[in-house]
Amino acid sequence: MQSKEREQHIAVFGESGSGKTVMVSSFYGAMQEPQYLQKSLFHLVADDIGQGARLHRNYLGMRNSAQLPGPTRFSATSYSFSVKLKDGADAKGVKAKPFDALRLVWHDYPGEWLEEDVSGPEEAQRRVDTFKSLLGSDVALLLVDGQRLLDNSGEEERYLKSVLGNVRNGLLSLKDDLLDDGKPLVAFPRIWIMALSKSDLLPDLDVFKLRDPIIEKACDDVEELRRVIAGLVEAGDALSVGEDFVLLSSAKFAAGEIEVTERIGLELILPLAAMLPFERHLRWAQAKLIPGKVGEQLLVRARGLAVATALLSGKAKLPGPIGMMLHLVDLKVVDEAAKLAGDKLREINAEALAQRDYLRAALTRFQMDLEKGEEEQTFLRSRR
């Protein structure tokens, strides 16, 4: 039988030194640890074996020798990971499930291109090509560097305005190259999450204490970034910029020691990439914020997760062959499933585990992780 895969893309924007390489190394390396492999419902596999080995080496260097990965100036890298469900699932469930593997493509955009001019035409073209490669992303993480925030204590406004201004100006400089004959883009990251990297340096800060100074000191700059993005895309109202917030930390760093087991927020990366876009796109569709062509693009890209999400509630049956479209599923059922929370969510997760329905168990686990992040105040989700 032909393998069925669903891709979700996430783009990570952050200035040089904001911790992007450390983050992806810790994200991947932690999932290769024996204790994680024993309890997880899936394997995270790097599609490029050499790339996976380098990320694992970075992680082991931090864990065993307190050695940070070397700098990657002007290195534009996309990391492709397959999330493969473990063997042993119920045979009937295997035949019915809408995908075999979820692929996460992580695009790391060089921070130098947000802060410095390109050196010439060749680098300018490489910057354009790099940005075009991440246009399939639904979610973008915009990193606020915890160290820089600490260094600018009392003057946070200046730093936050600089970060947002650099991204805004970077997008403006690419506009003519990204738009074909000035036509707005359909595919573009539409969910821009404000993410605090190195949050271990600010242990007393929760997600609300990240949100509040951004709104108080840089609200106008967030709105200007939103206007620039809206000017690049079709259906500019279907955007979420600076409305979601998350705390991230790749490890706890001390003199001569890196404790990689003390991470914050990295377990939310997969749930954010896999579940948040569909939930948000469905809400925009219900609010009639996305016209036909854009809505079709967004929802067709997520149709595998849409059907899978509908199946979570147990109220929907898989309609027809593998190539089903979203409109074959009752949207009310999908909406109910997307809103599953609390005891009901845990009940369905336990039922899925008992039935060895690992797809349903994994997706409900993703939703539970997002819920847990909200409870622990490391994640704040927009309700718009």
C-alpha positions as CSV (number, residue, x, y, z in Angstrom):
1,M,0.0,0.0,0.0
2,Q,1.2,3.5,-0.9
3,S,2.5,5.4,2.1
4,K,0.4,8.4,3.2
5,E,2.2,11.3,4.7
6,R,1.1,14.8,5.8
7,E,3.5,17.6,6.0
8,Q,3.4,20.5,8.5
9,H,5.9,23.3,8.2
10,I,7.2,25.7,10.8
11,A,9.5,28.7,10.2
12,V,11.8,30.0,13.0
13,F,12.9,33.6,12.8
14,G,15.4,35.0,15.3
15,E,18.4,37.3,15.4
16,S,21.9,35.8,15.3
17,G,22.7,34.2,18.7
18,S,19.0,33.8,19.7
19,G,19.5,30.0,20.1
20,K,17.9,28.5,16.9
21,T,20.5,25.8,16.3
22,V,20.6,24.9,20.0
23,M,16.8,24.6,20.0
24,V,16.5,22.3,17.0
25,S,19.4,20.1,18.3
26,S,17.7,19.8,21.8
27,F,14.3,19.2,20.2
28,Y,15.7,16.3,18.1
29,G,18.2,14.9,20.5
30,A,15.9,14.6,23.5
31,M,13.6,12.4,21.4
32,Q,16.4,10.0,20.8
33,E,16.9,9.3,24.5
34,P,16.0,5.8,25.7
35,Q,13.5,7.0,28.3
36,Y,11.7,9.1,25.7
37,L,11.6,6.2,23.1
38,Q,10.1,3.8,25.7
39,K,7.1,6.0,26.6
40,S,6.5,7.8,23.3
41,L,3.8,6.7,20.8
42,F,5.9,7.6,17.8
43,H,9.5,7.8,16.6
44,L,10.9,11.1,15.4
45,V,13.2,10.3,12.5
46,A,15.4,12.7,10.6
47,D,14.8,12.3,6.9
48,D,18.4,13.2,6.1
49,I,20.6,10.7,8.0
50,G,23.6,13.0,8.1
51,Q,21.6,16.0,9.3
52,G,20.1,13.9,12.0
53,A,23.5,12.7,13.1
54,R,24.8,16.2,13.3
55,L,21.9,17.4,15.4
56,H,22.3,14.4,17.7
57,R,26.0,15.1,18.0
58,N,25.2,18.7,19.0
59,Y,22.8,17.4,21.7
60,L,25.3,14.9,23.0
61,G,28.0,17.6,23.1
62,M,25.7,19.7,25.3
63,R,24.7,16.8,27.5
64,N,28.1,15.2,28.0
65,S,30.6,18.0,27.6
66,A,28.6,21.3,28.1
67,Q,29.7,22.2,24.6
68,L,27.4,24.4,22.5
69,P,27.0,23.9,18.7
70,G,29.2,26.2,16.7
71,P,27.7,29.3,15.1
72,T,26.0,29.0,11.7
73,R,26.3,32.4,10.2
74,F,24.2,32.9,7.0
75,S,23.4,29.2,7.1
76,A,19.8,28.7,5.8
77,T,18.8,25.2,6.8
78,S,15.5,23.2,6.6
79,Y,15.2,20.1,8.8
80,S,12.8,17.4,7.8
81,F,11.5,15.0,10.5
82,S,9.1,12.1,10.1
83,V,6.8,11.4,13.0
84,K,6.2,7.7,12.6
85,L,3.6,5.9,14.7
86,K,5.0,2.8,16.6
87,D,4.2,-0.6,15.4
88,G,1.4,-2.6,17.1
89,A,-1.6,-0.5,16.3
90,D,-5.0,-2.1,15.8
91,A,-5.2,-3.6,12.3
92,K,-8.6,-2.0,11.5
93,G,-7.3,1.4,12.6
94,V,-4.2,1.0,10.4
95,K,-6.5,0.6,7.3
96,A,-8.7,3.5,8.3
97,K,-6.2,6.1,9.4
98,P,-5.8,9.1,7.1
99,F,-2.0,9.1,7.2
100,D,0.9,6.9,8.1
101,A,3.4,9.5,9.1
102,L,3.3,13.2,9.9
103,R,6.3,15.1,8.5
104,L,7.5,18.2,10.3
105,V,9.7,20.5,8.2
106,W,11.5,23.0,10.4
107,H,12.9,26.1,8.5
108,D,15.7,28.0,10.2
109,Y,15.9,31.5,8.7
110,P,19.4,33.1,9.2
111,G,19.3,35.8,11.8
112,E,22.0,37.8,9.9
113,W,19.5,38.5,7.1
114,L,17.3,40.2,9.6
115,E,20.1,42.5,10.9
116,E,22.5,43.1,8.0
117,D,22.5,44.0,4.4
118,V,23.4,41.2,1.9
119,S,26.9,41.3,0.4
120,G,25.8,41.2,-3.2
121,P,23.4,39.9,-5.9
122,E,24.2,36.2,-5.3
123,E,23.5,36.4,-1.5
124,A,20.4,38.5,-2.2
125,Q,19.0,35.8,-4.5
126,R,19.9,33.1,-1.9
127,R,17.9,35.1,0.7
128,V,14.9,35.3,-1.6
129,D,15.1,31.5,-2.5
130,T,15.4,30.7,1.2
131,F,12.3,32.7,2.1
132,K,10.3,31.1,-0.8
133,S,11.2,27.7,0.6
134,L,9.4,28.4,3.9
135,L,6.2,29.9,2.3
136,G,4.5,26.5,2.9
137,S,4.7,27.1,6.7
138,D,1.5,27.6,8.6
139,V,3.3,28.6,11.8
140,A,6.2,31.0,12.3
141,L,8.0,31.4,15.6
142,L,9.4,34.9,16.2
143,L,12.1,34.6,18.8
144,V,12.7,37.1,21.5
145,D,16.1,36.4,23.0
146,G,15.9,35.9,26.8
147,Q,19.6,37.0,27.2
148,R,19.0,40.2,25.2
149,L,15.8,40.9,27.1
150,L,17.8,40.5,30.3
151,D,20.6,42.7,29.0
152,N,18.1,45.4,28.2
153,S,16.3,45.2,31.6
154,G,14.5,48.6,32.1
155,E,14.9,49.3,28.4
156,E,12.9,46.3,27.0
157,E,11.0,48.6,24.7
158,R,14.2,49.4,22.7
159,Y,15.1,45.8,22.2
160,L,11.5,44.6,21.3
161,K,11.1,47.4,18.8
162,S,14.4,46.4,17.2
163,V,13.4,42.7,16.9
164,L,10.0,43.5,15.4
165,G,11.4,46.3,13.2
166,N,14.1,44.0,11.8
167,V,11.6,41.4,10.8
168,R,9.2,44.0,9.3
169,N,12.0,45.6,7.3
170,G,13.3,42.2,6.2
171,L,9.8,41.4,4.8
172,L,9.5,44.7,3.1
173,S,12.9,44.3,1.4
174,L,11.7,41.0,0.0
175,K,8.2,42.1,-1.1
176,D,8.9,42.8,-4.8
177,D,10.8,39.5,-5.2
178,L,8.1,37.4,-3.4
179,L,5.1,38.8,-5.2
180,D,4.6,37.7,-8.8
181,D,3.4,40.7,-10.8
182,G,2.3,42.2,-7.4
183,K,-0.3,39.5,-6.8
184,P,-0.7,38.6,-3.1
185,L,0.4,35.2,-1.9
186,V,-2.0,32.5,-0.8
187,A,0.7,30.3,0.8
188,F,2.4,32.2,3.6
189,P,2.9,31.7,7.4
190,R,-0.3,33.1,8.9
191,I,0.2,32.3,12.6
192,W,3.2,34.3,14.0
193,I,3.8,33.2,17.6
194,M,6.0,35.4,19.9
195,A,8.4,32.9,21.5
196,L,10.9,33.7,24.3
197,S,14.1,31.7,23.7
198,K,16.5,31.0,26.6
199,S,13.6,31.4,29.0
200,D,15.6,29.6,31.7
201,L,17.4,32.9,32.2
202,L,14.2,34.4,33.4
203,P,12.8,31.8,35.8
204,D,10.2,34.1,37.4
205,L,8.7,35.0,34.0
206,D,5.5,33.2,32.9
207,V,3.8,33.6,29.5
208,F,1.7,36.5,30.7
209,K,4.8,38.4,31.8
210,L,6.1,37.9,28.2
211,R,2.8,39.0,26.7
212,D,2.3,42.1,28.8
213,P,5.5,44.0,28.1
214,I,5.2,43.2,24.4
215,I,1.7,44.7,24.4
216,E,2.6,47.6,26.6
217,K,5.9,48.6,25.0
218,A,5.7,47.3,21.4
219,C,2.0,47.0,20.5
220,D,2.3,49.5,17.6
221,D,5.3,47.6,16.3
222,V,3.4,44.3,16.3
223,E,0.6,46.0,14.5
224,E,3.0,47.4,11.9
225,L,4.4,43.9,11.3
226,R,0.8,42.6,10.9
227,R,0.1,45.3,8.3
228,V,3.2,44.3,6.3
229,I,2.3,40.7,6.4
230,A,-1.3,41.5,5.4
231,G,0.1,43.4,2.5
232,L,1.8,40.3,1.2
233,V,-1.1,37.8,1.4
234,E,-4.5,37.3,0.0
235,A,-7.2,37.4,2.7
236,G,-5.2,39.6,5.1
237,D,-7.8,39.3,7.8
238,A,-6.9,35.6,8.2
239,L,-3.8,36.3,10.2
240,S,-2.7,35.9,13.7
241,V,0.4,38.0,14.5
242,G,1.6,38.4,18.0
243,E,-1.6,36.9,19.5
244,D,0.0,33.6,20.7
245,F,2.9,33.4,23.1
246,V,5.2,30.6,24.2
247,L,8.2,30.2,26.5
248,L,11.1,28.1,25.1
249,S,14.3,26.8,26.7
250,S,16.6,24.2,25.2
251,A,18.3,23.4,28.5
252,K,19.3,24.9,31.8
253,F,22.7,26.5,31.4
254,A,25.2,27.0,34.2
255,A,29.0,27.5,34.5
256,G,30.5,24.4,32.9
257,E,27.3,22.5,32.8
258,I,24.3,22.2,30.5
259,E,21.3,20.2,31.9
260,V,19.5,19.1,28.8
261,T,16.7,17.4,30.7
262,E,15.4,20.8,32.0
263,R,13.7,22.0,28.9
264,I,10.8,24.4,28.6
265,G,8.2,24.4,25.8
266,L,10.1,22.2,23.3
267,E,7.5,19.5,23.7
268,L,4.9,22.0,22.3
269,I,6.7,22.4,18.9
270,L,5.0,19.3,17.3
271,P,1.5,20.1,18.8
272,L,1.8,23.7,17.6
273,A,2.8,22.7,14.1
274,A,0.3,19.9,13.8
275,M,-2.8,21.1,15.6
276,L,-2.8,24.8,15.9
277,P,-3.1,25.6,12.2
278,F,-6.1,23.4,11.6
279,E,-7.9,24.8,14.7
280,R,-7.2,28.4,13.6
281,H,-8.1,27.8,9.9
282,L,-11.4,26.2,10.9
283,R,-12.2,29.2,13.1
284,W,-11.4,31.7,10.3
285,A,-13.5,29.7,7.9
286,Q,-16.4,29.8,10.3
287,A,-16.0,33.6,10.7
288,K,-15.9,33.9,6.9
289,L,-12.5,35.5,7.0
290,I,-11.1,33.4,4.2
291,P,-12.5,33.5,0.6
292,G,-12.9,30.4,-1.5
293,K,-9.5,30.0,-3.0
294,V,-7.6,30.8,0.2
295,G,-9.9,28.6,2.3
296,E,-9.5,25.7,-0.1
297,Q,-5.7,26.1,0.0
298,L,-5.6,26.2,3.8
299,L,-8.1,23.4,4.5
300,V,-7.0,21.0,1.7
301,R,-3.4,21.2,3.1
302,A,-4.8,20.2,6.5
303,R,-7.4,17.7,5.3
304,G,-5.6,14.6,6.7
305,L,-5.5,16.2,10.1
306,A,-9.0,17.4,9.7
307,V,-10.3,13.9,9.2
308,A,-8.0,12.6,11.9
309,T,-9.3,15.3,14.3
310,A,-12.9,14.4,13.5
311,L,-12.2,10.8,14.2
312,L,-10.9,11.7,17.7
313,S,-14.4,12.2,19.0
314,G,-15.5,8.8,17.7
315,K,-18.5,10.4,16.0
316,A,-17.1,10.4,12.5
317,K,-16.3,7.5,10.2
318,L,-13.8,7.6,7.5
319,P,-15.7,8.5,4.3
320,G,-14.5,6.7,1.3
321,P,-11.0,6.1,-0.1
322,I,-7.7,7.7,1.0
323,G,-8.1,10.8,-1.1
324,M,-11.2,12.1,0.7
325,M,-11.6,15.9,0.9
326,L,-12.5,17.8,4.0
327,H,-16.0,18.6,2.8
328,L,-16.9,15.0,3.1
329,V,-16.6,15.3,6.9
330,D,-19.3,17.0,9.0
331,L,-17.7,20.3,10.0
332,K,-19.7,20.3,13.2
333,V,-18.1,17.0,14.2
334,V,-14.7,18.4,13.3
335,D,-15.3,21.5,15.3
336,E,-16.4,19.5,18.3
337,A,-13.3,17.3,18.1
338,A,-11.0,20.4,17.8
339,K,-12.5,21.7,21.0
340,L,-12.0,18.6,23.0
341,A,-10.4,19.4,26.4
342,G,-10.1,18.5,30.0
343,D,-11.5,15.2,31.3
344,K,-13.2,14.3,28.0
345,L,-9.9,14.7,26.1
346,R,-8.1,12.5,28.7
347,E,-10.9,9.9,28.5
348,I,-10.6,9.6,24.7
349,N,-6.8,9.4,25.0
350,A,-7.0,6.6,27.5
351,E,-9.5,4.8,25.3
352,A,-7.3,5.1,22.2
353,L,-4.3,3.7,24.1
354,A,-6.4,0.8,25.4
355,Q,-7.5,0.1,21.8
356,R,-3.9,0.5,20.5
357,D,-5.2,3.3,18.2
358,Y,-1.9,5.1,18.2
359,L,-2.9,7.8,15.7
360,R,-5.9,8.9,17.9
361,A,-3.7,8.6,21.0
362,A,-0.9,10.7,19.5
363,L,-3.3,13.5,18.3
364,T,-5.1,13.6,21.6
365,R,-1.7,13.7,23.3
366,F,-0.8,16.7,21.2
367,Q,-4.0,18.5,22.3
368,M,-3.3,17.5,25.9
369,D,0.2,19.0,25.6
370,L,-1.1,22.3,24.4
371,E,-3.7,22.3,27.3
372,K,-0.9,21.5,29.8
373,G,1.2,24.3,28.4
374,E,-1.7,26.7,29.0
375,E,-2.2,25.4,32.6
376,E,1.6,25.7,33.3
377,Q,1.5,29.2,31.8
378,T,4.2,28.5,29.3
379,F,1.8,28.8,26.3
380,L,-0.9,31.3,25.7
381,R,-3.3,30.6,22.8
382,S,-5.2,33.3,20.9
383,R,-9.0,32.8,21.1
384,R,-9.7,34.9,18.0
